[in-house]
């Protein structure tokens, strides 16, 4: 549901998503300037608005940052783009998984390429690895990080230190890459 709130003397539009699965509130500002608030289902709108106001410095700074940042070309993906790059992305991902899994030796189920709007990749509890088709457009260094990130979730299904130690084994500059990705639109989980 679309909402509006005044933050630092300016009206800011946001999308409120209430979720039965959410345990805490989450604020996300994407590079197109859109602002999304995800909140637990039963949380009152007064509490949600107070939380947004508490975080107004961060929200406004992220919106301003993205207004002043050139938009990457690959962000506006179409079904045609997906069809064009899906197979190429699958070849890249499988090749890099084979390479890195010689080091990790993790068991996984399927590898899928998807047309996701907000994720670079994900790993399911069933051991399925999913990747955004745009992975083929971002360069080897970032793609390798995303692939290793999801691969390491096969062993550590969290973001605790043991997980990051696994990532660091093959991507020693993962913190720098993680920061670069955080400044973009899509996220990895």
C-alpha positions in Angstrom: 0.0 0.0 0.0 1.3 3.4 -1.0 1.8 5.9 1.9 3.4 9.3 2.4 5.3 10.7 5.4 7.1 14.0 6.1 10.8 13.5 6.8 13.2 16.5 7.2 10.7 19.0 5.7 10.0 16.9 2.6 7.3 14.5 1.7 8.5 11.0 1.1 6.4 8.4 -0.6 6.9 4.8 0.5 5.3 1.4 0.0 4.2 -0.4 3.2 4.2 -4.2 3.1 2.8 -6.0 6.0 4.0 -9.6 6.3 2.9 -12.5 8.6 6.5 -13.8 8.2 8.2 -10.6 9.2 9.5 -10.6 12.8 10.9 -7.0 12.7 10.6 -3.9 10.6 12.8 -3.5 7.5 13.5 -0.3 5.6 14.9 -0.5 2.0 15.7 2.3 -0.4 16.4 1.2 -3.9 18.5 3.0 -6.5 15.4 4.1 -8.4 14.6 6.1 -5.3 11.7 3.9 -4.2 11.4 3.4 -0.5 9.8 0.1 0.9 8.9 -0.6 4.5 8.2 -4.2 5.5 6.6 -4.7 8.9 5.1 -7.5 10.9 1.4 -8.0 10.2 0.0 -6.8 13.5 2.2 -3.8 14.0 0.3 -0.5 14.2 0.9 2.2 11.6 1.7 4.7 14.4 4.6 2.5 15.5 5.7 2.1 11.9 5.7 5.8 11.3 7.6 6.5 14.5 10.2 4.0 13.4 10.6 5.6 10.0 10.9 9.1 11.6 13.6 7.7 13.9 15.5 6.5 10.8 14.8 9.6 8.8 18.4 10.7 8.5 19.3 7.3 7.0 16.2 7.2 4.7 16.7 10.7 3.3 20.5 10.2 2.9 19.9 7.0 0.9 17.2 8.6 -1.3 19.6 11.6 -2.0 22.5 9.2 -2.7 20.5 7.4 -5.3 19.2 10.6 -6.9 22.8 11.6 -7.4 24.1 8.2 -8.5 24.1 7.3 -12.2 21.8 4.3 -12.8 23.4 1.1 -14.0 22.2 0.1 -17.4 21.2 -3.4 -16.5 18.6 -2.4 -13.8 15.6 -2.1 -16.1 15.3 -5.7 -17.2 12.6 -6.9 -19.5 11.3 -10.3 -20.4 13.2 -10.0 -23.6 16.4 -9.3 -21.7 15.7 -12.3 -19.5 15.2 -14.5 -22.5 18.4 -13.1 -24.1 20.7 -13.6 -21.1 19.2 -16.5 -19.2 21.2 -19.3 -20.9 24.4 -17.3 -20.9 23.9 -16.7 -17.1 23.3 -20.4 -16.5 26.5 -21.3 -18.3 28.5 -18.7 -16.3 27.0 -19.7 -13.0 27.5 -23.5 -13.5 31.1 -23.0 -14.7 32.0 -20.9 -11.6 30.1 -23.2 -9.2 32.2 -26.1 -10.6 35.3 -24.1 -10.1 34.6 -23.0 -6.5 33.0 -26.2 -5.4 36.3 -28.0 -6.1 37.5 -26.1 -3.0 34.3 -26.3 -0.9 32.9 -29.7 -2.0 29.3 -28.9 -1.0 26.3 -30.9 -2.2 23.5 -29.0 -3.9 20.3 -29.8 -5.7 19.4 -27.5 -8.7 20.8 -24.3 -10.1 18.2 -21.9 -11.4 18.4 -18.6 -13.3 15.5 -16.2 -12.5 14.3 -12.7 -13.4 14.3 -11.3 -9.8 13.8 -7.6 -9.1 15.4 -7.4 -5.7 17.8 -10.3 -5.3 21.1 -11.3 -6.9 20.8 -14.8 -5.6 19.4 -17.1 -2.9 19.9 -20.6 -1.5 16.9 -22.7 -0.4 16.8 -25.2 2.5 16.4 -27.9 -0.2 19.9 -27.0 -1.5 18.6 -25.2 -4.7 20.8 -22.3 -5.8 19.0 -19.4 -7.5 20.7 -16.5 -9.4 19.4 -13.4 -11.1 20.1 -13.5 -14.9 21.7 -10.0 -14.6 24.7 -11.8 -12.9 26.1 -12.2 -16.4 26.2 -8.4 -16.8 28.0 -7.2 -13.7 31.6 -8.5 -14.2 33.5 -11.6 -13.0 34.5 -10.2 -9.6 31.0 -9.4 -8.4 29.5 -12.5 -10.0 32.1 -14.7 -8.3 31.2 -13.1 -4.9 27.5 -13.8 -5.4 28.1 -17.3 -6.5 30.4 -18.1 -3.6 28.0 -16.4 -1.2 25.1 -18.7 -2.2 27.4 -21.7 -2.3 28.5 -21.1 1.3 24.9 -21.0 2.4 24.8 -24.7 1.7 27.1 -25.2 4.7 26.1 -22.2 6.9 22.4 -21.1 6.4 23.0 -17.8 8.1 25.3 -14.7 8.1 27.3 -15.5 11.2 31.1 -15.4 11.4 31.5 -19.1 10.3 29.7 -18.2 7.1 31.9 -15.2 6.3 35.0 -17.3 7.1 33.8 -19.7 4.4 33.3 -16.8 1.9 36.7 -15.3 2.7 38.4 -18.6 1.9 37.9 -17.9 -1.9 36.9 -14.2 -1.9 39.4 -12.4 0.5 38.1 -8.9 -0.4 34.4 -9.9 0.2 33.8 -6.9 2.5 34.7 -4.5 -0.2 32.5 -6.3 -2.8 29.6 -6.6 -0.3 29.7 -2.8 0.2 29.7 -2.2 -3.6 26.6 -4.4 -3.9 24.9 -2.8 -1.0 25.1 0.5 -2.8 23.2 -1.0 -5.7 19.7 -2.1 -6.1 19.6 -5.8 -5.7 20.5 -7.7 -2.6 21.7 -11.2 -1.8 20.5 -13.4 1.0 
